[in-house]
Amino acid sequence: MSDTTTSPTRTFEGNEIPAPGHYVLDASHTDVAFVARHLMVTKVRGRFSGVEGTVVVAEEPLESSVAVTLATASLDTGDASRDEHVRSADLLDVDQHPTIEFRSTTVRHTGGSSFEVDGELTVAGVTRPVTLDTVIEGVVGDPWGGQRLAVSASAEIDREDFGLTWNVALETGGVLVGKKIRIEIDAQAVRQD
C-alpha cells in the first residue's frame, strides 16, 4: 500500500504526471484490444484478458519503463471457432508461444500528458520495434488508501512483420484478413511503494 500523505503527482514541463513509483497492472481494470480488417470492408475486434505488467515511473520521467505480458490463450473475439483458429499454428500458435511481450526501451514526451513509448514487441517468437502513442489519463486515490495510474495507448502493426502471414485470397480481390492490426490499450495500475 502506498503512503497517501505524499502527493501522487508532480509537474513535468508544466504538466501533471505521476510521482515516481512502481505500479502493477490491475488486470480486471485493463483492456488490451486489437482491431483487424475482415473481408476488406469490416472490422473484427478482440481482446486478451490474461494481462500482467509493471510500470516504473522514474525520478527522471523519460527514464520510466513498461513491461507487459499477455497470455495468448486468453484471446477472445466473440467467436469460438475464430478464436480457435487464431490460437492455432496458422497464426499465434499458442502451444509454442504462450505469451506476447512488450518491453519499453525509450520514452519521449510529445506534449501535455502525451508520450511516445518505444519498445520491443514479441509475437509468435518474433521481436520487432513498436511505438505506443501513450496518454496519462490520471492518478487517483482509491477507496482502499492506494493510488492508481490510468493510461491509454495505441499503435498499428503489420502482422506479417511477426510472421503471421496466413490468409485467404478473395475471388473479388483482396484478402480475408487485413495485414494491419490496430492495438488499443486502456490500463489501470496500482502503486506498490
PyRosetta script that sets phi, psi and omega in degrees:
from pyrosetta import init, pose_from_sequence

init()
pose = pose_from_sequence("MSDTTTSPTRTFEGNEIPAPGHYVLDASHTDVAFVARHLMVTKVRGRFSGVEGTVVVAEEPLESSVAVTLATASLDTGDASRDEHVRSADLLDVDQHPTIEFRSTTVRHTGGSSFEVDGELTVAGVTRPVTLDTVIEGVVGDPWGGQRLAVSASAEIDREDFGLTWNVALETGGVLVGKKIRIEIDAQAVRQD")
pose.set_psi(1, 144.3)
pose.set_omega(1, -177.1)
pose.set_phi(2, -85.8)
pose.set_psi(2, 164.4)
pose.set_omega(2, 175.4)
pose.set_phi(3, -88.4)
pose.set_psi(3, 103.3)
pose.set_omega(3, -174.8)
pose.set_phi(4, -76.9)
pose.set_psi(4, -2.0)
pose.set_omega(4, 175.1)
pose.set_phi(5, -77.1)
pose.set_psi(5, -17.5)
pose.set_omega(5, 176.2)
pose.set_phi(6, -90.1)
pose.set_psi(6, 138.7)
pose.set_omega(6, -179.3)
pose.set_phi(7, -62.0)
pose.set_psi(7, 135.3)
pose.set_omega(7, 179.4)
pose.set_phi(8, -76.9)
pose.set_psi(8, -7.6)
pose.set_omega(8, -177.9)
pose.set_phi(9, -131.6)
pose.set_psi(9, 168.5)
pose.set_omega(9, 175.2)
pose.set_phi(10, -150.1)
pose.set_psi(10, 174.6)
pose.set_omega(10, -179.6)
pose.set_phi(11, -103.3)
pose.set_psi(11, 133.7)
pose.set_omega(11, 176.7)
pose.set_phi(12, -135.4)
pose.set_psi(12, 117.3)
pose.set_omega(12, -178.9)
pose.set_phi(13, 51.5)
pose.set_psi(13, 40.9)
pose.set_omega(13, 176.5)
pose.set_phi(14, 80.8)
pose.set_psi(14, 6.7)
pose.set_omega(14, -177.5)
pose.set_phi(15, -124.3)
pose.set_psi(15, 149.4)
pose.set_omega(15, 179.4)
pose.set_phi(16, -80.1)
pose.set_psi(16, 125.6)
pose.set_omega(16, 176.9)
pose.set_phi(17, -133.0)
pose.set_psi(17, 167.5)
pose.set_omega(17, 179.8)
pose.set_phi(18, -64.6)
pose.set_psi(18, 147.3)
pose.set_omega(18, 171.2)
pose.set_phi(19, -67.4)
pose.set_psi(19, 158.2)
pose.set_omega(19, 178.2)
pose.set_phi(20, -55.2)
pose.set_psi(20, 141.4)
pose.set_omega(20, 179.3)
pose.set_phi(21, 172.5)
pose.set_psi(21, 171.9)
pose.set_omega(21, -179.4)
pose.set_phi(22, -112.3)
pose.set_psi(22, 123.8)
pose.set_omega(22, -178.1)
pose.set_phi(23, -119.3)
pose.set_psi(23, 146.4)
pose.set_omega(23, 175.7)
pose.set_phi(24, -117.1)
pose.set_psi(24, 133.9)
pose.set_omega(24, -179.4)
pose.set_phi(25, -60.2)
pose.set_psi(25, 138.1)
pose.set_omega(25, 173.0)
pose.set_phi(26, -95.0)
pose.set_psi(26, 101.6)
pose.set_omega(26, -174.2)
pose.set_phi(27, -59.5)
pose.set_psi(27, -32.0)
pose.set_omega(27, -177.7)
pose.set_phi(28, -74.0)
pose.set_psi(28, -12.7)
pose.set_omega(28, 178.3)
pose.set_phi(29, -124.5)
pose.set_psi(29, 26.9)
pose.set_omega(29, 178.2)
pose.set_phi(30, -127.1)
pose.set_psi(30, 131.3)
pose.set_omega(30, -179.9)
pose.set_phi(31, -121.0)
pose.set_psi(31, 117.6)
pose.set_omega(31, 175.1)
pose.set_phi(32, -112.0)
pose.set_psi(32, 108.1)
pose.set_omega(32, -173.1)
pose.set_phi(33, -121.7)
pose.set_psi(33, 165.2)
pose.set_omega(33, 175.5)
pose.set_phi(34, -142.8)
pose.set_psi(34, 157.2)
pose.set_omega(34, 179.6)
pose.set_phi(35, -131.8)
pose.set_psi(35, 130.5)
pose.set_omega(35, 178.2)
pose.set_phi(36, -131.0)
pose.set_psi(36, 149.5)
pose.set_omega(36, 175.6)
pose.set_phi(37, -77.4)
pose.set_psi(37, 140.2)
pose.set_omega(37, 178.6)
pose.set_phi(38, -127.1)
pose.set_psi(38, 129.5)
pose.set_omega(38, -179.0)
pose.set_phi(39, 58.9)
pose.set_psi(39, 22.4)
pose.set_omega(39, 177.1)
pose.set_phi(40, 71.1)
pose.set_psi(40, -7.8)
pose.set_omega(40, -173.1)
pose.set_phi(41, -126.0)
pose.set_psi(41, -21.4)
pose.set_omega(41, -178.8)
pose.set_phi(42, -118.4)
pose.set_psi(42, 169.3)
pose.set_omega(42, 179.1)
pose.set_phi(43, -114.6)
pose.set_psi(43, 137.9)
pose.set_omega(43, 173.1)
pose.set_phi(44, -110.5)
pose.set_psi(44, 133.1)
pose.set_omega(44, -180.0)
pose.set_phi(45, -112.0)
pose.set_psi(45, 146.0)
pose.set_omega(45, 176.7)
pose.set_phi(46, -148.4)
pose.set_psi(46, 173.0)
pose.set_omega(46, -179.9)
pose.set_phi(47, -151.8)
pose.set_psi(47, 163.1)
pose.set_omega(47, 174.4)
pose.set_phi(48, -114.9)
pose.set_psi(48, 121.8)
pose.set_omega(48, 179.6)
pose.set_phi(49, -88.3)
pose.set_psi(49, -23.2)
pose.set_omega(49, 179.9)
pose.set_phi(50, -86.8)
pose.set_psi(50, 91.1)
pose.set_omega(50, -176.4)
pose.set_phi(51, -128.0)
pose.set_psi(51, 135.3)
pose.set_omega(51, 174.2)
pose.set_phi(52, -135.8)
pose.set_psi(52, 149.4)
pose.set_omega(52, 177.2)
pose.set_phi(53, 177.0)
pose.set_psi(53, 170.6)
pose.set_omega(53, 179.1)
pose.set_phi(54, -133.9)
pose.set_psi(54, 150.1)
pose.set_omega(54, 172.1)
pose.set_phi(55, -125.7)
pose.set_psi(55, 121.8)
pose.set_omega(55, 175.9)
pose.set_phi(56, -108.3)
pose.set_psi(56, 111.5)
pose.set_omega(56, 176.6)
pose.set_phi(57, -89.9)
pose.set_psi(57, 112.0)
pose.set_omega(57, -174.5)
pose.set_phi(58, -82.2)
pose.set_psi(58, 161.4)
pose.set_omega(58, 175.0)
pose.set_phi(59, -56.1)
pose.set_psi(59, -45.6)
pose.set_omega(59, 171.0)
pose.set_phi(60, -89.8)
pose.set_psi(60, 106.6)
pose.set_omega(60, -170.8)
pose.set_phi(61, -51.1)
pose.set_psi(61, -35.8)
pose.set_omega(61, -176.8)
pose.set_phi(62, -77.9)
pose.set_psi(62, 0.0)
pose.set_omega(62, 173.1)
pose.set_phi(63, -101.6)
pose.set_psi(63, 9.9)
pose.set_omega(63, 178.1)
pose.set_phi(64, -67.4)
pose.set_psi(64, 163.3)
pose.set_omega(64, -177.3)
pose.set_phi(65, -145.1)
pose.set_psi(65, 159.2)
pose.set_omega(65, -180.0)
pose.set_phi(66, -136.8)
pose.set_psi(66, 138.7)
pose.set_omega(66, 173.6)
pose.set_phi(67, -138.4)
pose.set_psi(67, 125.2)
pose.set_omega(67, -176.9)
pose.set_phi(68, -134.2)
pose.set_psi(68, 139.0)
pose.set_omega(68, 175.3)
pose.set_phi(69, -126.6)
pose.set_psi(69, 130.7)
pose.set_omega(69, 177.2)
pose.set_phi(70, -111.7)
pose.set_psi(70, 137.3)
pose.set_omega(70, 173.7)
pose.set_phi(71, -82.7)
pose.set_psi(71, 114.5)
pose.set_omega(71, -175.8)
pose.set_phi(72, -62.2)
pose.set_psi(72, -31.3)
pose.set_omega(72, 179.7)
pose.set_phi(73, -67.6)
pose.set_psi(73, -14.3)
pose.set_omega(73, -179.4)
pose.set_phi(74, -84.2)
pose.set_psi(74, 4.1)
pose.set_omega(74, 178.5)
pose.set_phi(75, -56.6)
pose.set_psi(75, 136.4)
pose.set_omega(75, 178.0)
pose.set_phi(76, -144.8)
pose.set_psi(76, 117.2)
pose.set_omega(76, 176.0)
pose.set_phi(77, -109.8)
pose.set_psi(77, 2.5)
pose.set_omega(77, -178.8)
pose.set_phi(78, 87.6)
pose.set_psi(78, 4.5)
pose.set_omega(78, 178.6)
pose.set_phi(79, -137.2)
pose.set_psi(79, 110.3)
pose.set_omega(79, -172.7)
pose.set_phi(80, -59.2)
pose.set_psi(80, -40.6)
pose.set_omega(80, -178.6)
pose.set_phi(81, -69.9)
pose.set_psi(81, -37.4)
pose.set_omega(81, 176.4)
pose.set_phi(82, -66.0)
pose.set_psi(82, -42.8)
pose.set_omega(82, 179.2)
pose.set_phi(83, -59.5)
pose.set_psi(83, -42.9)
pose.set_omega(83, 179.6)
pose.set_phi(84, -60.9)
pose.set_psi(84, -40.5)
pose.set_omega(84, 179.3)
pose.set_phi(85, -68.2)
pose.set_psi(85, -42.9)
pose.set_omega(85, 179.8)
pose.set_phi(86, -64.6)
pose.set_psi(86, -33.2)
pose.set_omega(86, 177.9)
pose.set_phi(87, -75.4)
pose.set_psi(87, -15.8)
pose.set_omega(87, -175.1)
pose.set_phi(88, -72.7)
pose.set_psi(88, 176.3)
pose.set_omega(88, 179.0)
pose.set_phi(89, -64.1)
pose.set_psi(89, -17.5)
pose.set_omega(89, 176.0)
pose.set_phi(90, -62.8)
pose.set_psi(90, -31.0)
pose.set_omega(90, -175.8)
pose.set_phi(91, -130.8)
pose.set_psi(91, -95.5)
pose.set_omega(91, -173.5)
pose.set_phi(92, -73.3)
pose.set_psi(92, -25.5)
pose.set_omega(92, 179.1)
pose.set_phi(93, 50.5)
pose.set_psi(93, 63.1)
pose.set_omega(93, -173.3)
pose.set_phi(94, -62.5)
pose.set_psi(94, -25.1)
pose.set_omega(94, 178.0)
pose.set_phi(95, -66.6)
pose.set_psi(95, -36.9)
pose.set_omega(95, 179.5)
pose.set_phi(96, -90.7)
pose.set_psi(96, -26.5)
pose.set_omega(96, -175.3)
pose.set_phi(97, -132.9)
pose.set_psi(97, 80.6)
pose.set_omega(97, -173.4)
pose.set_phi(98, -72.8)
pose.set_psi(98, -8.6)
pose.set_omega(98, -178.8)
pose.set_phi(99, -136.1)
pose.set_psi(99, 156.6)
pose.set_omega(99, 165.6)
pose.set_phi(100, -113.9)
pose.set_psi(100, 135.4)
pose.set_omega(100, -176.4)
pose.set_phi(101, -129.7)
pose.set_psi(101, 144.0)
pose.set_omega(101, 172.6)
pose.set_phi(102, -127.8)
pose.set_psi(102, 130.6)
pose.set_omega(102, 176.5)
pose.set_phi(103, -129.7)
pose.set_psi(103, 122.2)
pose.set_omega(103, -178.5)
pose.set_phi(104, -72.3)
pose.set_psi(104, 153.2)
pose.set_omega(104, 177.5)
pose.set_phi(105, -124.2)
pose.set_psi(105, -30.9)
pose.set_omega(105, -176.8)
pose.set_phi(106, -149.5)
pose.set_psi(106, 145.6)
pose.set_omega(106, 174.7)
pose.set_phi(107, -124.5)
pose.set_psi(107, 131.4)
pose.set_omega(107, 177.2)
pose.set_phi(108, -125.2)
pose.set_psi(108, 137.8)
pose.set_omega(108, 176.6)
pose.set_phi(109, -85.8)
pose.set_psi(109, 128.4)
pose.set_omega(109, -179.1)
pose.set_phi(110, -112.8)
pose.set_psi(110, 9.5)
pose.set_omega(110, 176.7)
pose.set_phi(111, 117.8)
pose.set_psi(111, 142.1)
pose.set_omega(111, 179.4)
pose.set_phi(112, 57.4)
pose.set_psi(112, -129.3)
pose.set_omega(112, 179.2)
pose.set_phi(113, -98.4)
pose.set_psi(113, 17.2)
pose.set_omega(113, -176.7)
pose.set_phi(114, -101.4)
pose.set_psi(114, 140.3)
pose.set_omega(114, 179.5)
pose.set_phi(115, -139.9)
pose.set_psi(115, 155.2)
pose.set_omega(115, 167.5)
pose.set_phi(116, -107.0)
pose.set_psi(116, 128.5)
pose.set_omega(116, 179.3)
pose.set_phi(117, -114.4)
pose.set_psi(117, 106.8)
pose.set_omega(117, 175.5)
pose.set_phi(118, -81.6)
pose.set_psi(118, 147.3)
pose.set_omega(118, 177.7)
pose.set_phi(119, -167.1)
pose.set_psi(119, -176.5)
pose.set_omega(119, 178.1)
pose.set_phi(120, -112.1)
pose.set_psi(120, 122.6)
pose.set_omega(120, 179.1)
pose.set_phi(121, -105.5)
pose.set_psi(121, 127.1)
pose.set_omega(121, 178.6)
pose.set_phi(122, -112.9)
pose.set_psi(122, 117.9)
pose.set_omega(122, 178.8)
pose.set_phi(123, -129.3)
pose.set_psi(123, 128.6)
pose.set_omega(123, 178.2)
pose.set_phi(124, 52.2)
pose.set_psi(124, 38.3)
pose.set_omega(124, 176.2)
pose.set_phi(125, 80.7)
pose.set_psi(125, 2.6)
pose.set_omega(125, -179.9)
pose.set_phi(126, -111.7)
pose.set_psi(126, 130.6)
pose.set_omega(126, -178.5)
pose.set_phi(127, -110.0)
pose.set_psi(127, 130.0)
pose.set_omega(127, 178.9)
pose.set_phi(128, -138.1)
pose.set_psi(128, 154.2)
pose.set_omega(128, 175.9)
pose.set_phi(129, -73.4)
pose.set_psi(129, 141.8)
pose.set_omega(129, 178.3)
pose.set_phi(130, -141.9)
pose.set_psi(130, 143.0)
pose.set_omega(130, 174.6)
pose.set_phi(131, -112.2)
pose.set_psi(131, 123.9)
pose.set_omega(131, 176.1)
pose.set_phi(132, -95.5)
pose.set_psi(132, 122.4)
pose.set_omega(132, 170.8)
pose.set_phi(133, -78.5)
pose.set_psi(133, 114.6)
pose.set_omega(133, -166.9)
pose.set_phi(134, -121.0)
pose.set_psi(134, 139.5)
pose.set_omega(134, 177.4)
pose.set_phi(135, -126.4)
pose.set_psi(135, 128.8)
pose.set_omega(135, 172.4)
pose.set_phi(136, -79.6)
pose.set_psi(136, 114.4)
pose.set_omega(136, -177.3)
pose.set_phi(137, -83.2)
pose.set_psi(137, -21.8)
pose.set_omega(137, 177.3)
pose.set_phi(138, 148.8)
pose.set_psi(138, 167.8)
pose.set_omega(138, 174.8)
pose.set_phi(139, -127.8)
pose.set_psi(139, 127.9)
pose.set_omega(139, -177.7)
pose.set_phi(140, -135.9)
pose.set_psi(140, 156.7)
pose.set_omega(140, 171.4)
pose.set_phi(141, -80.5)
pose.set_psi(141, 146.6)
pose.set_omega(141, 176.6)
pose.set_phi(142, -106.1)
pose.set_psi(142, 170.2)
pose.set_omega(142, -176.6)
pose.set_phi(143, -66.0)
pose.set_psi(143, -9.4)
pose.set_omega(143, -177.5)
pose.set_phi(144, -103.1)
pose.set_psi(144, 12.0)
pose.set_omega(144, 177.0)
pose.set_phi(145, 86.8)
pose.set_psi(145, 6.7)
pose.set_omega(145, -179.8)
pose.set_phi(146, -97.8)
pose.set_psi(146, 178.4)
pose.set_omega(146, 176.5)
pose.set_phi(147, -121.2)
pose.set_psi(147, 140.0)
pose.set_omega(147, -179.1)
pose.set_phi(148, -124.9)
pose.set_psi(148, 137.6)
pose.set_omega(148, 178.2)
pose.set_phi(149, -107.9)
pose.set_psi(149, 130.8)
pose.set_omega(149, 177.0)
pose.set_phi(150, -115.6)
pose.set_psi(150, 132.0)
pose.set_omega(150, 176.7)
pose.set_phi(151, -136.6)
pose.set_psi(151, 154.0)
pose.set_omega(151, 169.7)
pose.set_phi(152, -124.5)
pose.set_psi(152, 150.7)
pose.set_omega(152, -178.8)
pose.set_phi(153, -152.4)
pose.set_psi(153, 154.7)
pose.set_omega(153, 178.1)
pose.set_phi(154, -151.7)
pose.set_psi(154, 158.4)
pose.set_omega(154, 176.9)
pose.set_phi(155, -161.9)
pose.set_psi(155, 162.4)
pose.set_omega(155, 171.9)
pose.set_phi(156, -122.9)
pose.set_psi(156, 132.4)
pose.set_omega(156, 179.1)
pose.set_phi(157, -124.8)
pose.set_psi(157, 160.6)
pose.set_omega(157, 172.3)
pose.set_phi(158, -100.4)
pose.set_psi(158, 113.3)
pose.set_omega(158, -175.7)
pose.set_phi(159, -60.3)
pose.set_psi(159, -28.8)
pose.set_omega(159, 179.9)
pose.set_phi(160, -68.0)
pose.set_psi(160, -22.8)
pose.set_omega(160, 174.5)
pose.set_phi(161, -62.6)
pose.set_psi(161, -21.9)
pose.set_omega(161, -179.0)
pose.set_phi(162, -104.0)
pose.set_psi(162, 14.5)
pose.set_omega(162, 178.3)
pose.set_phi(163, 79.1)
pose.set_psi(163, 10.0)
pose.set_omega(163, -179.9)
pose.set_phi(164, -91.6)
pose.set_psi(164, 77.2)
pose.set_omega(164, -170.2)
pose.set_phi(165, -101.5)
pose.set_psi(165, -3.6)
pose.set_omega(165, -178.1)
pose.set_phi(166, -55.3)
pose.set_psi(166, 138.4)
pose.set_omega(166, 176.5)
pose.set_phi(167, -166.4)
pose.set_psi(167, 172.5)
pose.set_omega(167, 175.9)
pose.set_phi(168, -133.3)
pose.set_psi(168, 127.7)
pose.set_omega(168, 176.8)
pose.set_phi(169, -73.5)
pose.set_psi(169, 141.2)
pose.set_omega(169, 178.5)
pose.set_phi(170, -95.4)
pose.set_psi(170, 144.7)
pose.set_omega(170, 179.5)
pose.set_phi(171, -59.7)
pose.set_psi(171, -31.5)
pose.set_omega(171, -178.2)
pose.set_phi(172, -86.6)
pose.set_psi(172, 4.1)
pose.set_omega(172, -175.9)
pose.set_phi(173, 100.2)
pose.set_psi(173, 155.4)
pose.set_omega(173, -178.7)
pose.set_phi(174, 84.8)
pose.set_psi(174, -168.6)
pose.set_omega(174, -175.7)
pose.set_phi(175, -134.8)
pose.set_psi(175, 164.4)
pose.set_omega(175, -178.2)
pose.set_phi(176, -65.8)
pose.set_psi(176, -45.3)
pose.set_omega(176, -176.1)
pose.set_phi(177, -121.2)
pose.set_psi(177, 128.7)
pose.set_omega(177, 179.2)
pose.set_phi(178, -66.9)
pose.set_psi(178, 156.6)
pose.set_omega(178, 179.6)
pose.set_phi(179, -77.9)
pose.set_psi(179, -34.2)
pose.set_omega(179, -176.2)
pose.set_phi(180, -82.0)
pose.set_psi(180, 132.8)
pose.set_omega(180, 177.6)
pose.set_phi(181, -121.5)
pose.set_psi(181, 126.9)
pose.set_omega(181, 176.4)
pose.set_phi(182, -94.6)
pose.set_psi(182, 128.6)
pose.set_omega(182, 177.7)
pose.set_phi(183, -102.7)
pose.set_psi(183, 131.9)
pose.set_omega(183, 179.9)
pose.set_phi(184, -131.9)
pose.set_psi(184, 124.3)
pose.set_omega(184, -175.0)
pose.set_phi(185, -125.8)
pose.set_psi(185, 131.3)
pose.set_omega(185, 168.7)
pose.set_phi(186, -125.9)
pose.set_psi(186, 113.6)
pose.set_omega(186, -171.2)
pose.set_phi(187, -125.2)
pose.set_psi(187, 148.8)
pose.set_omega(187, 173.5)
pose.set_phi(188, -128.9)
pose.set_psi(188, 132.5)
pose.set_omega(188, -178.5)
pose.set_phi(189, -129.4)
pose.set_psi(189, 145.5)
pose.set_omega(189, -176.1)
pose.set_phi(190, -104.4)
pose.set_psi(190, 129.4)
pose.set_omega(190, -179.8)
pose.set_phi(191, -67.5)
pose.set_psi(191, 135.6)
pose.set_omega(191, -176.1)
pose.set_phi(192, -106.6)
pose.set_psi(192, -13.5)
pose.set_omega(192, -178.0)
pose.set_phi(193, -126.1)
pose.dump_pdb("model.pdb")
